[in-house]
Amino acid sequence: MTGPRILYCAPFLHSWGTEEHVARDAEAIGCEVIRAGERNFVDAMMRATDVDLVLYTRGVESEHRRVTDWWVERYADDGFKTASLSLDLYRGLARESEVGRNPFWTTGRVFTPDDAPEWFTERGVKHSHLWPACVSDEVIEVDTNEYPIQDYPAEIVFLGSTRAYHPEHPWRLEMIAGLRKRYGERFAAFGPQEGNIVRGLEMNALFQSNNRIVVGDSLNLPGNRSYTSDRIFESLGRGAALVYPFIPGLDALGFHDRDTLRYYDVGDLPYLFDVIDELLDNPDEARAMAQRGRALVASAHTYRHRVREILDVLEIPHD
């Protein structure tokens, strides 16, 4: 069968953006994806007269976003099937005030990693919980010799915001300060605030070289038992020996302690240090754990799997 035709309205500014990852994996399962990005929006609209789904991932505030809002509403009014997709958590954060206040929330179905169906129903939003994932064609082992990042000496690394983060989750900054104090030059942070952003397959090389231990963090708020950012899927899928905050819903996905990763409890720095030290002392065990983690992501947690979930919820036939 011919796969569904999807008009995907999103910024499409970077090869490593979530919307590009979703689009690539949708194409990998046979969908035709028309990318309506900031650079080719008008051209895409001219090609999108007959589509099975209008999918919307909203970018930062801009004239393009306001135009896209208008077009997505028109498609819904004309009877097209519409849906929205975001990897962001809303309930429990300051940005929850945005829910229901713009066209992103009025499509036929809104997919986010919030696990709060009644909360969204009360606000008039047709919502479905969707876990993040990793793009399938980058769930691979790379030749680290091809990437200069392999020569970085740090044994313990963190990727992400390190100086400003959600005030609802102060643990992030406490954790970074604790890692710097305990491990000194053995620890390195990467991200926009550090001036050393790592993306794509370079991230695979960073995680896979020099027996590194990767420390993860995610908004771990009371009541959010089934929320995580894409960090766990991106890290394990790219080959990380990962230490990650315990979130009850992850165990049900197959991410078991001492099997595919190591867990720690948010706020417990001494235990986090103990886990890191244990992995540093047992590099073969850490690497085997990382390989199992990548295999699990490849088998069940890529955007190929998430796109199929979206199409199933929307009752759109696909291979």
N, C-alpha and C positions, 0 to 999 in steps of 0.2 A: 504494500500500500504506500501511497505517497503521504509523507508526514505532514502535520499541520503547518499552516503558514502563519507566522507570528510577526506582527509589527511591534518592535521593542523600542519604546520611547524612553531614552535615558541619555546622560551626557556623552558617553563613549569618547572620553578624552584621553584615556590611557589604556595600553594593552593589558595592564595588570588590574584594571577596575573590575568590580564585581559584575557589572552588566556585561562586560566583554567575556568574562569567564562563563556566565550563564548562557550567553549567546553561542559561544563555541561548543559547549556541551549539548545545547539544544540541537545544533547542527549535527553533532556527532551521533545523535539518536534519530536523525532523519528529518528534522524540522527545517523549514526554510525560514530564516530570520532576516527581516528587513530592519536594519539598524537606523533608527531615527535619532541621530545624535546632533549635537550643537553645530557640527560642521556640514551636515548634509540633510538637515531637517526637511526642507522643502522638497528636495529630490525624493526622499523616502516617502513622504506623504503622497506624491504623485504615483508611486508604485504600489500604494497600499489600499487600493479600492476593493480588494477581495481578500480578506484575511480571516483566519479562524479565531485569532486572539489578538487583542491589543494589550500589551504588557507594559507597565509603567514603573520605572525606578526613578524617583525624584532626586534631582541634584541640588546643589546649593542655590540660594536665592539669586536669581538672575532674570533678565528679560526672556531668555530661552525657556526657563522653567514656567514663567507666566504664560507664554505661548503654548507650551506643551500641556499645561493644565487645561487651557481652553479646548485644544484639540481632543484630548482624552475624554472630556465631557461630551463633545460633539459625537464622537464615536459611540459612546454609551447611549446617547439620545437616539442615534440612528439604528440601534438594535444590535450593534456588534458586542461580542463577548469581551469584557474587559477585566483586568486584574492588576493589582499593585504588588510590588515586591520590595522589601527592605530587610537588611540584616541588623538594623538598629533595634535596641530595646526602648520601649516608650513608657510602659507602666512603671511607676516608682521614681521616675526622673523628672527634672524640670520640664523636659520637652513633651511630657504627656499632655500638656495644655494644647498642643498642636492637633491632637487626635480629633478627627471629625471636622476640622476647620478649613480644609482645602480639598481639591478634587482627588488627591491621592487616596483619601479615605472613603470616597463615594463610588469607587469602581465595584464591579460585581463581586469581587473577592479580594481581600487584602491579606497578603502573606507576610508575617514577621516572625521573629523568634520569641515573641511574648507568648507565654502559655497562660492566657487569662481570658477564656472565651466569654464568660459572663460579663466581665469588665468591658469588653468591646461591644457586646450586644447592648449593654445599657447605654452606650454612646451612639448606637445606630450604625455600627460598623460590622459588615459581614467579614469576619476574620477567621483565618486558619493559622495555626502554629506551623512553622517550617524551620527546621534546623538549617544552619549554614552548611557549607561544604568546602571542597577544594576542587579546582578545575582538573579534569581527569588527565589531560595531556601533560600536566606538570607533576603528577604523582609518579615520579620516576627517580631513579638513582642517576646522578650526573658524574662526569669525570671532574673531580675537584681541581685537577691540575689546570683546567681551562679557565679557572676563575681566580683572580688575585686575592679574593676574600679568604682563601685557604691559608694564607700566610699570617693572618691576624692571630696573635698569640693567646688571646683569652680562651680559657677553658669553659667558662660559664657565660651565657649570653641571654639577653632579653631584647625583644623587638617591640617597639610601641612607644606611646607617650610616656615621658618620664618626668616632666616638670609641671604640667597642668593636666588635670584629669577631672572627671566628674566629682563634684564635692560630696555626692552621696556615697562615694567609695574611696575614703582616704587611705585605705590599705596600700594602694598602688605606690604612692610616694614613700610610705614607710618601708615597704619592701625593697624598693630601689636603694634607698639610703642604707638599709641594713646589709644588702648585698655588697654595696661599695665598701662599707666599713669592714666587713668580715673578710672579703676576698681581694680587695685592692685591685691590682692590675690583672688578676686572674678572672675578673668579671668585666664585661663590656656591654653597654646598652647601645642599641641601634634604633634610629628613628629620626623624624624631622627635627626634633629639638636637640638632637645630638649631632646633626649635620652629616649623617652617614646612612642615608636611606638605602635599604636593601629590598629588591623586588624580584619577582619571577624566579628563574632558575638559579640566579645568584643566591637566593635564599636557600635553595636546596644545597648548594655548595657550602654555605656558611654552616648549616646544620650538620652536614655529613662529614666535614673535615675535622681533623684533630680531636676526635672523640669528644666533641663538645656536649655539654649539658645545657638544655634550653629551659629557661624558667618562663612559665606562662602566667597570665593573670586575666581575669574577666570580671565584669560587673556581677559580683556575687551578693545580691541583695536579699533580705529576708522575704520569703514567700515565692521567690523565683527559682523553683526547683528544676525547671526545664529551659533555662536560658543559658546560653554561652555565646560569645562572639565566634567569628570564624577561626579564631586563633588555634583552637585544638585541632581542627581539621586541616588547616593550612600547615601547621607545624608537623603533625604526624604524617600527613600526606607527603611532605617534602623530606621526610627522613630524620626528624628530630628525636633525640632521647629526651623526652619531655617530662617536666615536673609541673603539675597543673592543679589549680584549686579543685577540691572535691565539690561536685554539683550532682545531686542525686540522679537526675535524669540521664546523665552520661553513662552510668553503669548499664542502664537498660539498652544503650546503643552498642554495647560490646566493649566499651573502654574500661577494662578491669585493671585495678591496681596490681603492679608487679608483672603484668602481662604485656599490655600495650603502652603503659605509661606509669608514672608514680604520682599519687595524689598527695596534697597537703591541705590542712585546714587553714582558711583565710585568717590571718592574725597571729598564727603560731610560727614565729620566726625560728625559734630553736629547732622545731621539727623540720621545717623547710631546710635548714642548714644540714641537719642529720641526713636527710634524704639525698641532698646534693653530694655530700661527702661520701655516702655509700656508693653512689653511682660513679663518682670519680675514682674510687678505689676498685671498682669492678667494671672496667671499660668494655669487656667482652659481653657481659650481661646487659649493659646499657645499650650496646649496639644491636644485640639480638632483640631486645625490647623494641627498639626503634624500627627494626625491620618488620616485626609483627604489627606494629602500629600502622605503618605505611600499607601493609597488605590489607588491613581492615578498612582503611579509608578507601582504597582502590575497589574493594568489593562491595561497599555499601554507602559511602559518604562522599561521592563526587556530585557535581552539579548535573551530571547525567541522571543520577538518582533523584535529585530534587526537582528537575524539570518534569520527570515522569510523575512525581507526586502532585505537582501543580496541575498537570494535564488530567490526572485521574480525578482530582477534586472538582475540576471544572467540567468533567465528563466530555473531554475532547479526545477522540480516538487517536491512537499513536501506536507505533511498533513497540 
